[in-house]
């Protein structure tokens, strides 16, 4: 037994108690550190967790809304057929890192909108419709999993004259084929209705805000008044199908 002497006002017995208590505390601390190290995730597990969490983060998409009326006063929006989603989509971009308040000619919104249809950014005006943003969760054909989305609608106006090609039922710009379709036509297209119905129903439910209260994207009427002559992927025309689905979502406005 260690010979404890009287020091600092403590006798040998009291010093023994202090040493034993310190030994117990040190042992407890070592055990706790060892347990924590066993429970801590490895670097690989941490990377996997971070990546998994990143995939679940909200996907912020900007939907570029080009709209116009045809000769019969039917509102149409510009769409393209996406090969990955296998349905019609509005032109879009990941705007997670973009400043939606920057609508200058040099800003990413204006530059991107101009590139979409091959028009100079000098002619483009983009207005973010922030109050009409849509939040939705659905299966992503790209990520192959459920994904949360925030869709910001970006209304586009093209000032001045444009080439006649852009007013036709379909045209090609930037290597992509675009079409002018009404909301009712898009809803009748089964793959689009199944995979993009959240966006379509949002447009349909806010007809006044998206169509009646906003100016057309072009100063000239669209040449087409009917897209029935177009070859639409995934669509089988039948007389019964056309009659069973009324154009309740198509907005008809009298020509001025």
Secondary structure as GFF3:
##gff-version 3
##sequence-region A 1 256
A	DSSP	alpha_helix	12	39	.	.	.	ID=ss1
A	DSSP	alpha_helix	43	56	.	.	.	ID=ss2
A	DSSP	beta_strand	59	65	.	.	.	ID=ss3
A	DSSP	beta_strand	67	69	.	.	.	ID=ss4
A	DSSP	beta_strand	75	82	.	.	.	ID=ss5
A	DSSP	beta_strand	87	90	.	.	.	ID=ss6
A	DSSP	beta_strand	92	94	.	.	.	ID=ss7
A	DSSP	alpha_helix	108	117	.	.	.	ID=ss8
A	DSSP	three_ten_helix	121	123	.	.	.	ID=ss9
A	DSSP	beta_strand	124	128	.	.	.	ID=ss10
A	DSSP	three_ten_helix	130	132	.	.	.	ID=ss11
A	DSSP	beta_strand	134	140	.	.	.	ID=ss12
A	DSSP	beta_strand	145	158	.	.	.	ID=ss13
A	DSSP	three_ten_helix	164	167	.	.	.	ID=ss14
A	DSSP	beta_strand	170	173	.	.	.	ID=ss15
A	DSSP	beta_strand	176	181	.	.	.	ID=ss16
A	DSSP	alpha_helix	183	188	.	.	.	ID=ss17
A	DSSP	alpha_helix	190	195	.	.	.	ID=ss18
A	DSSP	alpha_helix	197	205	.	.	.	ID=ss19
A	DSSP	alpha_helix	207	207	.	.	.	ID=ss20
A	DSSP	pi_helix	208	212	.	.	.	ID=ss21
A	DSSP	alpha_helix	239	244	.	.	.	ID=ss22
###
